[in-house]
């Protein structure tokens, strides 16, 4: 009798174990599929960004000796002064920003940035873009537009083609200054040098190029500012909280809430809301990780001018 009961207990446990195993395998396959989709999507955005930025540089800015702000502007100015091929200068100028990106943001961002900058350098060296116009106003506006579109698409893909924002984030964390102020100071230095080396008219048109590029970047990434406050409502809030802390190295705040009206009507049920703050360079990865855990999660993002204190100013963990 004892053996019969033992066998019955084993038979009852086996279906449970089998179901649990199948669930884990299905979950892993789903997350792998989402990961591949996100990687392909990021690659497409970065490739589009590379060709758009290359078009803006070779068809508009380079033939007319205009520059932009940031690392791209530094590269254009140095290429003009030392008569050195722009692809080589772009790689050299961005190396320090890549190293900072690895230290401050992590491996995934650094890899995409390296591929993006190498791709842009290769595009400038190989692709033969024809000059479009000599009209200085059109060059400034549309050169900035296509360059800004390239940078914006790269950011949406989780990388950058211009490393100035990485430097600004690093200095901001060390000094407490706002990122906008740091970028402004950097660009003042760049355009002041342009006045000396290129002349006043070229420097003024270059400022217009920068304004066009920066507004295009803001438009393409949907008005995202330097920091984003992200509110997440999900049935799997504990997994999402753990992911943010362990993978992104960011702090979270948990709010107690009571449901209101949703897809299933009035829901008077207590739940938890996860809130975190990330930089806009990290938002692509955060979206991807949330989708892997719960693709039905309700996510609300809003712009934040700047932050002080908390884990947003200092990374404690790195992604591997």
Secondary structure, 3 states (H helix, E strand, C coil): CHHHHHHHHHHHHHHHHHHHHHHHHHHHHHHHHHHHHHHHHHHHHHHHHHHHHHHHHHHHHHHHCCCCCHHHHHHHHHHHHHCCCHHHHHHHHHHHHHHHHHHHCCHHHHHHHHHHHHHHHHHHHHCCCCCCCCCHHHHHHHHHHHHHHHHHHHHHCCCCCCCHHHHHHHHHHHHCCCHHHHHHHHHHHHHHHHHHHHCHHHHHHHHHHHHHHHHHHHHHCCCCCCEEEEEEECCCHHHHHHHHHHCCCCCCEEEEEECCEECCEECCCEEEEEEEEEECCCHHHHHHHHHHHCCCCEEEEEEECCCCCCCCCCCCCCCC
